[in-house]
Amino acid sequence: MSFYTKIQTEIKDKQLLICALEELKHRGEINEFTLSKKKESIEVDRDGDILNISKEKTGLFNMAGDNRIVSSFSKRLAQIYAYEAIKENLPFDFEITEETEIAGEIKILLKG
């Protein structure tokens, strides 16, 4: 038996959130996601498990769904969100020369 869980995140930027979801889709960690502009929510399909990401009045996004899935997925999404934020805000005099991921840890080598 599992429970419905709602997790408040520190994610604010919707565009970076969508980039992070695209990256997770590219890596094969999620099947697809559906964006609802009217409700300010995103439905994520992760191998048949459905997660909902919605924007609160505070401007932050929260995640809701099955407890087994939401807790682990929220950590992974936060990691990929931070990775996308680093890539997006990288100064022009730096470039990413190498990206590796070992056991869930992403390492980025910069050249400047």
C-alpha positions in Angstrom: 0.0 0.0 0.0 1.4 3.4 -0.9 0.2 6.9 -0.1 -0.3 10.0 -2.1 2.4 12.5 -1.4 2.9 16.2 -2.1 6.4 17.6 -2.0 7.2 21.3 -2.1 10.3 22.2 -4.1 12.5 25.2 -4.5 12.0 25.2 -8.3 10.8 28.5 -9.6 11.8 28.8 -13.3 9.3 27.1 -15.6 11.6 27.2 -18.6 14.4 25.5 -16.8 11.9 22.9 -15.4 10.8 22.1 -18.9 14.5 21.8 -20.0 15.2 19.4 -17.1 12.2 17.3 -18.1 13.4 17.2 -21.7 16.8 16.1 -20.5 15.2 13.3 -18.4 13.2 12.2 -21.4 16.3 12.2 -23.5 18.1 10.0 -20.9 15.1 7.6 -20.9 14.2 8.3 -17.3 10.6 9.4 -18.1 8.4 8.5 -21.0 6.7 11.8 -21.7 5.3 14.9 -20.1 2.2 17.0 -20.9 2.2 20.7 -20.2 -1.1 22.4 -19.3 -0.7 26.1 -19.6 -4.2 26.9 -18.3 -3.7 25.0 -15.0 0.0 25.8 -14.7 0.7 22.1 -14.3 2.7 19.4 -15.9 1.8 15.7 -15.9 4.8 13.4 -16.1 4.6 9.7 -17.2 7.4 7.6 -15.6 6.9 4.1 -16.9 3.2 4.2 -16.2 3.5 6.0 -12.9 1.9 9.5 -13.2 3.3 12.5 -11.3 1.8 16.0 -11.2 3.9 19.1 -11.0 2.0 22.2 -10.3 2.7 25.9 -9.6 1.7 27.2 -6.2 0.6 30.8 -5.4 4.1 31.4 -4.0 5.6 30.8 -7.5 7.3 27.6 -6.5 6.4 24.2 -8.0 5.4 21.2 -6.1 5.1 17.5 -7.0 2.4 15.1 -6.2 1.8 11.4 -6.7 2.6 8.0 -5.3 5.0 8.2 -2.4 7.4 5.5 -3.7 7.9 7.5 -6.9 7.7 11.1 -5.9 10.4 11.2 -3.3 13.1 9.6 -5.5 12.0 11.5 -8.6 12.0 14.9 -6.8 15.6 14.4 -5.9 16.6 13.4 -9.5 14.6 16.3 -11.0 16.3 18.8 -8.6 19.7 17.4 -9.7 18.9 17.8 -13.4 17.3 21.2 -12.8 20.5 22.4 -11.2 22.5 20.9 -14.1 20.4 22.8 -16.6 20.7 26.0 -14.6 24.5 25.7 -14.6 24.5 25.2 -18.4 22.0 28.1 -18.9 23.9 30.6 -16.8 27.5 29.7 -17.8 29.6 32.8 -18.7 30.5 33.2 -22.3 34.2 32.7 -21.6 33.6 29.1 -20.3 32.5 26.1 -22.2 31.6 22.5 -21.2 34.3 20.2 -22.5 33.2 17.0 -20.8 30.1 15.7 -19.0 30.0 12.4 -17.2 27.6 10.7 -14.9 28.6 7.9 -12.6 26.2 6.4 -10.0 23.9 9.4 -10.2 26.6 12.0 -9.8 27.0 14.4 -12.7 30.5 15.8 -13.3 31.1 18.7 -15.6 34.6 19.7 -16.8 34.7 23.4 -17.9 37.2 25.0 -20.2 37.8 28.8 -19.8 
